[in-house]
């Protein structure tokens, strides 16, 4: 997937050795395709914790630039699979 190679070259993602990974595929949208990762099976096994909601404007600003803050120990849970590995 060219998109994966591009964001890896930019340093936004890295190869993972996590024992699991969400499948990656494309879904049709009105003007092209959208890349999605299916985390539903993992979400079914997630323990919910109560916390206050972050401000919407700060969250949207952060994810718009691939800079969503994450704890180091949670990074393996964001692994995804694609045809390149």
Buried (B, 14 or more C-beta within 10 A) or exposed (E): EEEBEEEEEEEEBEEBEEEEBBEBBEEEEEEEEEEEBEBEEBEEEEEEEEEEEEEEEEEEEEEEEEEEEEEEEEEEBBBBBBEEE
